[in-house]
Structure formats: structure tokens, C-alpha cells
């Protein structure tokens, strides 16, 4: 949990975003990365 909080706060600070938006952006990026790695169908 602490690592996730640190990642979100760091992302928010780098991109000047609210924490909720930063968390959503990180989640979408992770899903997109997994999609590319696994080659999931659309």
C-alpha cells in the first residue's frame, strides 16, 4: 500500500495532477501495458 501511495503521489507531482486523476492514469497505463505484453484481444 505504501509503495502504491508513493507511486501515485510521485506521478501526481510530476504531472501536476490531483491524486485521484494520477491514480486513474497509472491504472490505465498498467492495463495498457499488460494488454500489449499479453497480446489480449480487443
C-alpha atoms as a printed R data frame, in Angstrom:
   type eleno elety resid chain resno      x       y       z
1  ATOM     1    CA   UNK     A     1  0.000   0.000   0.000
2  ATOM     2    CA   UNK     A     2  2.786   2.413   0.830
3  ATOM     3    CA   UNK     A     3  4.545   1.748  -2.465
4  ATOM     4    CA   UNK     A     4  1.322   2.403  -4.371
5  ATOM     5    CA   UNK     A     5  0.794   5.663  -2.489
6  ATOM     6    CA   UNK     A     6  4.349   6.748  -3.259
7  ATOM     7    CA   UNK     A     7  3.868   5.940  -6.936
8  ATOM     8    CA   UNK     A     8  0.610   7.890  -7.124
9  ATOM     9    CA   UNK     A     9  1.955  10.912  -5.268
10 ATOM    10    CA   UNK     A    10  5.083  10.923  -7.423
11 ATOM    11    CA   UNK     A    11  3.059  10.678 -10.630
12 ATOM    12    CA   UNK     A    12  0.744  13.439  -9.425
13 ATOM    13    CA   UNK     A    13  3.654  15.719  -8.601
14 ATOM    14    CA   UNK     A    14  5.427  15.092 -11.913
15 ATOM    15    CA   UNK     A    15  2.338  15.753 -13.997
16 ATOM    16    CA   UNK     A    16  0.667  18.374 -11.783
17 ATOM    17    CA   UNK     A    17 -2.470  16.274 -11.304
18 ATOM    18    CA   UNK     A    18 -4.852  15.604  -8.422
19 ATOM    19    CA   UNK     A    19 -4.258  12.274  -6.672
20 ATOM    20    CA   UNK     A    20 -7.449  10.679  -7.989
21 ATOM    21    CA   UNK     A    21 -6.561  11.535 -11.589
22 ATOM    22    CA   UNK     A    22 -2.996  10.332 -11.110
23 ATOM    23    CA   UNK     A    23 -4.221   7.013  -9.699
24 ATOM    24    CA   UNK     A    24 -6.570   6.550 -12.644
25 ATOM    25    CA   UNK     A    25 -3.836   7.363 -15.153
26 ATOM    26    CA   UNK     A    26 -1.458   4.867 -13.553
27 ATOM    27    CA   UNK     A    27 -4.156   2.197 -13.590
28 ATOM    28    CA   UNK     A    28 -4.915   2.768 -17.266
29 ATOM    29    CA   UNK     A    29 -1.210   2.684 -18.125
30 ATOM    30    CA   UNK     A    30 -0.797  -0.623 -16.263
31 ATOM    31    CA   UNK     A    31 -3.746  -2.197 -18.047
32 ATOM    32    CA   UNK     A    32 -2.473  -0.975 -21.422
33 ATOM    33    CA   UNK     A    33  0.990  -2.357 -20.680
34 ATOM    34    CA   UNK     A    34 -0.430  -5.750 -19.687
35 ATOM    35    CA   UNK     A    35 -2.582  -5.733 -22.825
36 ATOM    36    CA   UNK     A    36  0.484  -5.148 -25.008
37 ATOM    37    CA   UNK     A    37  2.606  -7.748 -23.220
38 ATOM    38    CA   UNK     A    38 -0.035 -10.472 -23.333
39 ATOM    39    CA   UNK     A    39 -1.486  -9.617 -26.711
40 ATOM    40    CA   UNK     A    40 -5.058  -9.734 -25.473
41 ATOM    41    CA   UNK     A    41 -7.853  -9.428 -27.951
42 ATOM    42    CA   UNK     A    42 -9.790  -6.136 -28.060
